[in-house]
Amino acid sequence: MAEDELIAGRYRVVARVGSGAMGVVWRAEDERLRRAVALKQVRLPGGVDERSTEQAHQRVIREGRLVARIHHPHAISVFDVVDHDGEPWLVMEYLPSRSLAEVVAEDGALTSHAAAAMGHQVAAALTAAHAAGIVHRDVKPGNVLIGTDGVVKVTDFGISRAVDEATITSTGMMAGTPAYLAPEVARGAAADFRSDVYSLGSTIYAAVEGAPPFGTGENPLALLHRVATGDHPAPRLAGSLAPLLGRLLATDPLHRPEMHQVRDELERLAAVDVETDAWTEEAPGTSPTVPVPPTDRPEPMPAGAGRVAVAPPAPGPTHPLPLRPQEPDPAPSPRRRPLLIGLALLLVGAVAVVALVFSTSGGGVTGATTGPSTGAAPSAGSGSGSASDDGSDSDSPPAPAPGTSEQVAQQQAIVDYYGLIPSDLAAGWERLTPSYQRNTAGGFAGYSQFWGDMSRVTVRGVSPAPGDSVDATVTYTYRDGRTSSERTLFRMVQQDGGWKIDGSQVLSSR
């Protein structure tokens, strides 16, 4: 490739700005729109056969079109995917920058607060990608760009899968380094939202420690084996980031927070004014900033001089493992909590009185009871109802999928729980562990307020998942007629003689 070459009849190559395992990046001029763009010439490592190469090229085109849907201030935009001389080229936003890998290698590790500021912006972009159903699959310092103005942007969404699948098929080896993979991916599992969380943790770890959790090394197979164990040294220089890193780098994916929770926690940590970490005092109403070490290295990709800007933290607490994938509602004020709890108790008492009247007068369902329950599923027509496995509404709860006796019991616990919601919140509350009640629901008052917006909740597609978990799709019907559905992974714990919900993670929503 020569400078001044015209790509796809439109993009004039100006200069080469970088290269990596998945190709070469060039700065170019879009002659039609008269703007600077970045061209990524996607190349495969040697040894890949012709058939795999063609399949990889088609995957790059598909992934590029998918990623073009992401529009976020901290994600590099993909403008186009073109074919030139039989190779796919990605046409992307051009950001004068250095990668985080270059910054750490040339200027040294970041302070914990600078790393939090950087990580917050990366997590914000990944949160938007996950909301669009896109898994990055290759979060690492080389794919985190720090611009001349200090803005951080993520690049190469999804492209690694297309290259790695072809490379592994032909050569049995990965195209890139496994140093930032999640343990389950190193063991052969498919990458998902939770593995992106782990890779972000590894990236932040490398930013503050100067090297990834499992080191680098020249033998990729030995490194892959270390990553698969999940056994890494605790960070020594992470400071206030250490507790969060411990959760991001949890070996069990179910113990990791969701990306939007990571974003919120990093934003909180980045907003702390710590004099020893060179934070500057800003004027009221402005964002706290932290210096990025300057460099006198000339173009291409110049820049490291600048400041990483952090938006002011959003008000209110963040809760791990939310009940639905949106920002948590503000907690009720202290004056409202007693009122909400009192109303909930009055509601439970009224239902109990009605049930007693019906049972003694011979009307309704004989022997009907209310309140906390740990027994079988509610009868047809009780609670909010459920949905059948095919997604259609039904008066009968869905039957658990086949599995071990424990898996069936766990699935039944989910069916039972949503059979109680939202009509019998007191009984539903008893199906949650104390940890979930306190940390996720925000107490019974917050729990009641959350469900108060909904008229009906149904569940379908209930099936077992690894690690005492249940996979199910929950559909919410709001009082104003709106509906939303979420495929959710529930972590179950055996307490008080039955299975209770101890955690939940939204896998997808629509």
C-alpha positions as CSV (number, residue, x, y, z in Angstrom):
1,M,0.0,0.0,0.0
2,A,1.4,3.4,-1.1
3,E,0.5,6.8,0.2
4,D,-1.8,8.8,-2.1
5,E,-3.5,5.6,-3.3
6,L,-7.3,5.9,-3.8
7,I,-9.3,3.2,-1.9
8,A,-12.8,2.3,-3.3
9,G,-12.6,5.3,-5.6
10,R,-13.2,7.7,-2.7
11,Y,-10.6,7.5,0.2
12,R,-7.2,9.0,-0.5
13,V,-4.5,7.4,1.7
14,V,-2.4,10.0,3.5
15,A,-0.2,8.1,6.0
16,R,0.1,4.9,7.9
17,V,-0.7,5.4,11.6
18,G,-0.5,2.0,13.2
19,S,-0.8,-1.8,12.8
20,G,-1.7,-4.8,14.9
21,A,-2.8,-8.5,14.8
22,M,-5.9,-7.7,12.7
23,G,-4.5,-5.3,10.1
24,V,-3.0,-1.9,9.3
25,V,-4.6,1.5,10.0
26,W,-4.1,4.4,7.6
27,R,-5.1,8.1,7.8
28,A,-7.0,9.1,4.7
29,E,-9.0,11.9,3.2
30,D,-12.7,11.3,2.2
31,E,-12.7,13.1,-1.1
32,R,-16.4,13.3,-1.3
33,L,-17.1,14.7,2.2
34,R,-13.7,16.4,2.6
35,R,-12.9,15.0,6.0
36,A,-10.2,12.9,7.6
37,V,-11.0,9.3,8.2
38,A,-9.2,6.2,9.5
39,L,-9.0,3.2,7.1
40,K,-8.5,-0.2,8.7
41,Q,-7.1,-2.7,6.2
42,V,-8.1,-6.0,7.7
43,R,-5.5,-8.7,7.1
44,L,-5.2,-12.3,8.3
45,P,-2.0,-13.8,9.7
46,G,0.0,-16.1,7.5
47,G,-1.1,-19.7,7.0
48,V,-4.8,-19.1,6.6
49,D,-6.3,-21.0,3.7
50,E,-8.2,-19.3,0.9
51,R,-11.6,-20.6,2.0
52,S,-11.2,-19.3,5.6
53,T,-9.9,-16.0,4.3
54,E,-13.0,-15.5,2.2
55,Q,-15.2,-16.4,5.1
56,A,-13.3,-14.0,7.4
57,H,-13.7,-11.2,4.9
58,Q,-17.5,-11.8,4.8
59,R,-17.6,-11.8,8.6
60,V,-15.7,-8.5,8.7
61,I,-18.3,-6.9,6.4
62,R,-21.2,-8.2,8.5
63,E,-19.5,-7.2,11.8
64,G,-18.7,-3.7,10.4
65,R,-22.3,-3.1,9.4
66,L,-23.5,-4.3,12.8
67,V,-21.0,-2.0,14.7
68,A,-22.1,0.9,12.5
69,R,-25.2,1.0,14.7
70,I,-23.2,2.1,17.7
71,H,-23.3,5.9,18.2
72,H,-21.6,7.0,21.3
73,P,-19.2,9.8,22.2
74,H,-16.7,7.2,23.6
75,A,-16.8,4.7,20.7
76,I,-15.0,5.1,17.4
77,S,-17.7,5.4,14.7
78,V,-17.7,3.1,11.7
79,F,-18.8,5.0,8.6
80,D,-18.6,2.4,5.9
81,V,-17.2,-1.0,4.9
82,V,-15.7,-1.3,1.4
83,D,-14.0,-3.9,-0.7
84,H,-10.7,-3.0,-2.3
85,D,-8.6,-5.5,-4.3
86,G,-10.5,-8.4,-2.7
87,E,-9.9,-7.2,0.9
88,P,-12.4,-5.6,3.3
89,W,-11.6,-2.1,4.6
90,L,-13.3,-0.4,7.5
91,V,-13.9,3.3,7.1
92,M,-13.9,4.8,10.6
93,E,-13.8,8.1,12.5
94,Y,-10.2,9.4,12.7
95,L,-9.0,10.4,16.2
96,P,-5.5,11.8,16.6
97,S,-4.5,9.7,19.6
98,R,-2.3,7.1,21.2
99,S,-3.6,3.8,22.4
100,L,-3.6,3.1,26.2
101,A,-1.0,0.4,25.5
102,E,1.3,3.1,24.0
103,V,0.7,5.5,26.9
104,V,1.5,2.9,29.5
105,A,4.6,1.7,27.6
106,E,6.0,5.1,26.9
107,D,4.9,7.2,29.9
108,G,4.3,4.6,32.7
109,A,1.3,3.3,34.5
110,L,-1.7,5.5,35.3
111,T,-2.7,6.6,38.8
112,S,-5.7,4.9,40.1
113,H,-7.9,7.9,39.6
114,A,-6.6,8.5,36.1
115,A,-7.4,4.9,35.4
116,A,-10.9,5.3,36.8
117,A,-11.5,8.3,34.5
118,M,-10.3,6.3,31.5
119,G,-12.2,3.2,32.5
120,H,-15.4,5.2,33.1
121,Q,-15.4,6.4,29.4
122,V,-14.6,2.9,28.1
123,A,-17.4,1.3,30.2
124,A,-19.8,4.0,29.0
125,A,-19.2,3.0,25.4
126,L,-19.4,-0.7,26.2
127,T,-22.7,-0.1,28.0
128,A,-24.1,1.4,24.9
129,A,-22.8,-1.6,22.8
130,H,-24.3,-4.1,25.2
131,A,-27.7,-2.3,25.1
132,A,-27.6,-2.7,21.3
133,G,-26.8,-6.5,21.7
134,I,-23.2,-6.1,20.6
135,V,-20.3,-7.9,22.4
136,H,-16.9,-6.3,21.8
137,R,-14.9,-9.5,22.4
138,D,-11.5,-7.8,22.3
139,V,-11.3,-5.1,25.1
140,K,-7.6,-4.4,25.7
141,P,-5.3,-1.4,26.0
142,G,-4.5,-1.5,22.3
143,N,-8.2,-0.9,21.5
144,V,-8.5,2.0,23.9
145,L,-7.6,5.3,22.2
146,I,-6.7,8.5,24.2
147,G,-7.2,11.5,22.0
148,T,-5.2,14.8,22.0
149,D,-8.0,16.4,23.9
150,G,-8.1,13.6,26.5
151,V,-11.3,12.0,25.2
152,V,-11.1,8.2,25.4
153,K,-12.7,6.1,22.7
154,V,-13.0,2.3,22.1
155,T,-12.3,0.8,18.7
156,D,-12.4,-2.6,16.9
157,F,-15.9,-3.7,18.1
158,G,-16.5,-7.3,17.1
159,I,-13.8,-7.5,14.5
160,S,-11.6,-9.9,16.4
161,R,-14.2,-12.7,16.1
162,A,-14.1,-12.6,12.3
163,V,-10.3,-12.8,12.3
164,D,-9.9,-15.3,15.1
165,E,-12.4,-17.7,13.7
166,A,-10.6,-18.0,10.4
167,T,-7.2,-18.1,12.0
168,I,-8.1,-20.8,14.5
169,T,-9.8,-22.9,11.8
170,S,-6.7,-22.9,9.6
171,T,-3.8,-22.8,12.1
172,G,-5.3,-23.7,15.5
173,M,-3.9,-20.5,17.0
174,M,-5.4,-17.2,18.0
175,A,-4.5,-14.1,16.0
176,G,-4.0,-11.8,19.0
177,T,-2.8,-12.0,22.6
178,P,-4.9,-14.0,25.1
179,A,-3.7,-11.8,28.0
180,Y,-7.0,-9.9,28.3
181,L,-9.4,-12.9,27.7
182,A,-11.9,-13.9,30.4
183,P,-11.1,-17.4,31.9
184,E,-14.2,-19.0,30.5
185,V,-13.3,-17.8,27.0
186,A,-9.8,-19.1,27.4
187,R,-11.4,-22.5,28.2
188,G,-13.4,-22.4,25.0
189,A,-16.7,-20.7,25.9
190,A,-18.2,-18.1,23.7
191,A,-17.5,-14.4,24.6
192,D,-20.5,-12.6,26.0
193,F,-21.3,-9.4,27.9
194,R,-19.7,-10.8,31.1
195,S,-16.5,-11.6,29.4
196,D,-16.3,-8.0,28.2
197,V,-16.6,-7.0,31.8
198,Y,-13.6,-9.2,32.7
199,S,-11.5,-7.9,29.8
200,L,-12.2,-4.3,30.9
201,G,-11.0,-5.3,34.4
202,S,-7.8,-6.7,32.9
203,T,-7.4,-3.5,30.9
204,I,-7.8,-1.3,34.0
205,Y,-5.5,-3.6,35.9
206,A,-2.8,-3.2,33.2
207,A,-3.3,0.6,33.2
208,V,-2.4,0.9,37.0
209,E,0.0,-2.1,37.3
210,G,1.8,-1.7,34.0
211,A,1.1,-5.3,32.9
212,P,-2.1,-7.4,32.6
213,P,-3.2,-9.7,35.4
214,F,-1.5,-12.9,34.0
215,G,1.5,-11.1,32.5
216,T,2.4,-11.4,28.8
217,G,5.1,-13.9,28.0
218,E,6.3,-15.1,24.6
219,N,4.4,-18.5,24.8
220,P,0.7,-17.8,24.0
221,L,-0.3,-21.3,24.9
222,A,1.3,-21.1,28.4
223,L,-0.4,-17.7,28.8
224,L,-3.7,-19.1,27.7
225,H,-3.4,-21.8,30.3
226,R,-2.7,-19.3,33.1
227,V,-5.7,-17.2,32.0
228,A,-8.0,-20.2,32.0
229,T,-7.2,-20.9,35.7
230,G,-8.4,-17.4,36.7
231,D,-5.7,-17.3,39.3
232,H,-3.9,-13.9,39.1
233,P,-2.0,-11.8,41.6
234,A,-3.9,-9.1,43.5
235,P,-3.1,-5.6,42.2
236,R,-0.6,-3.7,44.3
237,L,-1.0,-0.1,42.9
238,A,-4.8,0.0,42.3
239,G,-5.6,2.0,45.4
240,S,-9.3,2.8,45.5
241,L,-9.9,0.7,42.4
242,A,-8.8,-2.6,44.1
243,P,-12.3,-3.7,45.4
244,L,-13.9,-3.0,42.0
245,L,-11.1,-4.8,40.2
246,G,-11.7,-7.8,42.4
247,R,-15.3,-8.0,41.2
248,L,-14.5,-7.4,37.6
249,L,-11.9,-10.2,37.6
250,A,-14.1,-12.7,39.4
251,T,-13.5,-16.2,37.8
252,D,-17.2,-17.0,37.9
253,P,-19.0,-14.8,35.4
254,L,-22.1,-14.7,37.5
255,H,-20.1,-12.9,40.3
256,R,-19.2,-10.0,38.0
257,P,-21.3,-6.8,37.8
258,E,-23.0,-5.6,34.7
259,M,-21.3,-3.1,32.5
260,H,-23.6,-0.2,33.4
261,Q,-22.8,-0.8,37.0
262,V,-19.1,-0.7,36.3
263,R,-19.6,2.6,34.4
264,D,-21.4,4.1,37.4
265,E,-18.9,2.9,40.0
266,L,-15.9,4.1,37.9
267,E,-17.6,7.5,37.5
268,R,-18.0,7.7,41.3
269,L,-14.3,6.8,41.8
270,A,-13.1,9.2,39.1
271,A,-15.0,12.1,40.7
272,V,-13.1,11.9,44.0
273,D,-10.7,14.8,44.4
274,V,-7.4,13.3,45.7
275,E,-4.5,15.7,45.9
276,T,-1.9,13.0,45.8
277,D,-3.2,11.8,42.5
278,A,-2.7,15.2,40.9
279,W,-6.4,16.0,40.5
280,T,-7.1,19.7,39.9
281,E,-9.7,21.8,41.7
282,E,-12.3,22.7,39.1
283,A,-14.7,25.6,39.0
284,P,-18.2,24.8,40.2
285,G,-20.3,23.0,37.6
286,T,-17.3,21.7,35.6
287,S,-16.1,18.1,35.3
288,P,-13.1,16.9,37.3
289,T,-10.1,16.2,35.1
290,V,-6.7,14.4,35.4
291,P,-3.6,15.1,33.4
292,V,-2.4,12.6,30.8
293,P,1.4,12.6,30.6
294,P,2.5,14.6,27.5
295,T,4.7,13.3,24.8
296,D,6.8,15.0,22.2
297,R,6.5,12.2,19.7
298,P,5.4,13.6,16.3
299,E,2.6,12.5,14.1
300,P,1.2,9.9,13.3
301,M,-1.1,9.2,16.3
302,P,0.6,12.1,18.2
303,A,-1.0,13.4,21.1
304,G,-0.9,12.1,24.5
305,A,-0.9,15.6,25.8
306,G,-4.3,16.4,27.1
307,R,-6.7,15.8,29.9
308,V,-9.1,12.9,30.5
309,A,-12.5,14.5,31.2
310,V,-15.0,12.9,33.5
311,A,-18.6,13.8,33.6
312,P,-20.1,14.7,37.0
313,P,-21.4,11.6,38.7
314,A,-25.2,11.0,38.5
315,P,-27.0,11.4,41.8
316,G,-28.2,8.4,43.7
317,P,-26.7,5.0,44.6
318,T,-26.0,2.2,42.1
319,H,-27.1,-1.3,42.8
320,P,-25.5,-4.5,41.6
321,L,-27.6,-7.0,39.7
322,P,-30.6,-4.8,38.9
323,L,-34.1,-6.0,38.3
324,R,-34.3,-4.5,34.9
325,P,-31.6,-2.9,32.6
326,Q,-32.2,0.8,33.2
327,E,-31.0,3.3,35.7
328,P,-32.4,2.6,39.2
329,D,-35.2,4.8,40.3
330,P,-34.1,7.3,43.0
331,A,-34.6,5.9,46.5
332,P,-37.7,7.1,48.4
333,S,-37.0,10.0,50.8
334,P,-36.8,9.0,54.5
335,R,-40.2,10.7,55.0
336,R,-41.9,8.5,52.4
337,R,-40.4,5.2,53.5
338,P,-42.8,4.7,56.5
339,L,-45.8,5.6,54.4
340,L,-44.9,3.2,51.6
341,I,-44.2,0.4,54.1
342,G,-47.5,1.2,55.9
343,L,-49.5,1.1,52.6
344,A,-47.9,-2.2,51.7
345,L,-48.8,-3.8,55.0
346,L,-52.4,-2.4,54.8
347,L,-52.7,-4.0,51.3
348,V,-51.5,-7.4,52.6
349,G,-53.9,-7.2,55.6
350,A,-56.8,-6.3,53.3
351,V,-56.1,-9.3,51.0
352,A,-56.0,-11.6,54.1
353,V,-59.3,-10.3,55.3
354,V,-61.0,-10.9,51.9
355,A,-59.5,-14.4,51.8
356,L,-60.8,-15.2,55.3
357,V,-64.3,-14.0,54.4
358,F,-64.4,-16.1,51.3
359,S,-63.2,-19.2,53.0
360,T,-65.7,-18.9,55.9
361,S,-68.7,-18.0,53.7
362,G,-68.3,-20.8,51.2
363,G,-67.5,-18.5,48.3
364,G,-64.3,-18.3,46.2
365,V,-61.4,-20.7,46.8
366,T,-61.7,-22.7,50.0
367,G,-58.7,-22.5,52.2
368,A,-57.1,-19.6,50.3
369,T,-54.2,-18.0,52.1
370,T,-51.9,-15.0,51.6
371,G,-48.6,-13.7,52.8
372,P,-45.1,-15.2,52.6
373,S,-45.0,-18.5,50.9
374,T,-42.3,-21.1,50.3
375,G,-44.5,-23.9,48.9
376,A,-45.7,-24.8,45.5
377,A,-46.5,-22.4,42.6
378,P,-49.6,-20.3,42.9
379,S,-52.8,-21.7,41.4
380,A,-53.8,-20.7,37.9
381,G,-55.2,-17.2,37.8
382,S,-53.4,-16.0,41.0
383,G,-50.7,-13.4,41.0
384,S,-50.0,-11.7,37.7
385,G,-50.3,-14.8,35.6
386,S,-47.5,-16.4,33.5
387,A,-46.7,-17.0,29.9
388,S,-46.3,-20.3,28.1
389,D,-42.9,-21.3,26.6
390,D,-44.0,-20.3,23.2
391,G,-44.5,-16.7,24.4
392,S,-48.3,-16.7,24.3
393,D,-50.2,-15.6,27.4
394,S,-51.7,-18.5,29.4
395,D,-53.4,-19.0,32.7
396,S,-51.1,-21.9,33.6
397,P,-47.5,-21.3,34.7
398,P,-44.8,-22.6,32.4
399,A,-43.5,-26.0,33.1
400,P,-39.8,-26.2,34.1
401,A,-37.4,-27.6,31.4
402,P,-36.0,-31.1,32.0
403,G,-32.9,-31.3,34.3
404,T,-31.7,-32.6,37.6
405,S,-34.0,-32.4,40.6
406,E,-32.2,-29.3,41.8
407,Q,-32.4,-27.6,38.4
408,V,-36.2,-28.3,38.2
409,A,-36.6,-26.9,41.8
410,Q,-34.6,-23.8,40.9
411,Q,-36.7,-23.2,37.7
412,Q,-39.9,-23.7,39.7
413,A,-38.8,-21.1,42.2
414,I,-38.6,-18.6,39.4
415,V,-42.0,-19.6,38.1
416,D,-43.4,-19.3,41.7
417,Y,-41.8,-15.9,42.2
418,Y,-43.2,-14.3,39.1
419,G,-46.6,-15.9,39.8
420,L,-46.8,-13.7,42.9
421,I,-45.7,-10.4,41.2
422,P,-47.0,-7.7,41.3
423,S,-50.2,-8.7,43.2
424,D,-48.6,-10.2,46.3
425,L,-45.3,-8.3,47.0
426,A,-45.0,-9.5,50.6
427,A,-44.9,-13.1,49.5
428,G,-42.6,-12.3,46.6
429,W,-40.3,-10.4,49.0
430,E,-39.8,-13.7,50.9
431,R,-38.4,-15.4,47.8
432,L,-35.4,-13.1,47.7
433,T,-32.2,-13.5,49.8
434,P,-31.5,-10.8,52.4
435,S,-28.5,-9.7,50.3
436,Y,-30.8,-9.2,47.3
437,Q,-33.4,-7.4,49.4
438,R,-30.9,-5.0,50.8
439,N,-28.4,-4.4,47.9
440,T,-30.6,-4.8,44.8
441,A,-34.2,-4.0,45.9
442,G,-33.2,-1.2,48.2
443,G,-35.5,-2.4,51.0
444,F,-39.2,-3.2,50.9
445,A,-40.1,0.4,50.2
446,G,-37.9,0.6,47.1
447,Y,-39.2,-2.8,46.1
448,S,-42.8,-1.7,46.3
449,Q,-42.1,1.5,44.4
450,F,-40.4,-0.4,41.6
451,W,-43.3,-2.8,41.1
452,G,-45.9,-0.1,41.5
453,D,-45.6,1.0,37.9
454,M,-46.5,-2.5,36.6
455,S,-49.9,-4.2,36.1
456,R,-48.7,-7.6,35.0
457,V,-45.5,-9.6,34.8
458,T,-45.1,-12.9,32.9
459,V,-42.3,-15.4,32.5
460,R,-41.5,-17.9,29.8
461,G,-38.6,-19.9,28.4
462,V,-37.5,-21.0,31.9
463,S,-34.5,-23.3,31.6
464,P,-31.5,-24.4,33.6
465,A,-28.1,-22.6,33.4
466,P,-24.7,-23.5,34.8
467,G,-23.8,-22.8,38.4
468,D,-27.2,-22.9,40.2
469,S,-28.6,-20.4,37.7
470,V,-31.8,-20.2,35.8
471,D,-32.3,-18.6,32.3
472,A,-35.8,-17.0,31.7
473,T,-37.5,-14.3,29.7
474,V,-39.5,-11.9,31.8
475,T,-42.1,-9.6,30.2
476,Y,-43.3,-6.4,32.0
477,T,-46.6,-4.8,31.3
478,Y,-46.8,-1.2,32.7
479,R,-49.9,0.5,33.8
480,D,-49.8,2.9,30.9
481,G,-49.9,-0.1,28.5
482,R,-46.1,-0.3,27.6
483,T,-44.4,-3.6,27.6
484,S,-40.8,-4.7,27.7
485,S,-39.1,-8.1,27.7
486,E,-35.8,-9.2,29.2
487,R,-33.9,-12.4,29.0
488,T,-32.4,-12.7,32.4
489,L,-30.0,-15.0,34.2
490,F,-30.9,-15.6,37.8
491,R,-28.5,-16.8,40.5
492,M,-30.2,-19.1,43.0
493,V,-29.2,-19.9,46.6
494,Q,-30.8,-22.5,48.8
495,Q,-32.0,-20.8,52.0
496,D,-34.8,-21.7,54.6
497,G,-35.5,-25.0,52.9
498,G,-36.0,-23.6,49.4
499,W,-34.4,-21.8,46.5
500,K,-34.3,-18.0,46.6
501,I,-33.1,-15.4,44.1
502,D,-29.7,-14.1,45.1
503,G,-28.7,-12.2,41.9
504,S,-29.9,-11.4,38.4
505,Q,-28.2,-10.3,35.2
506,V,-30.0,-9.1,32.1
507,L,-28.6,-10.8,29.0
508,S,-30.7,-9.0,26.4
509,S,-33.8,-6.8,26.3
510,R,-36.4,-5.6,23.7
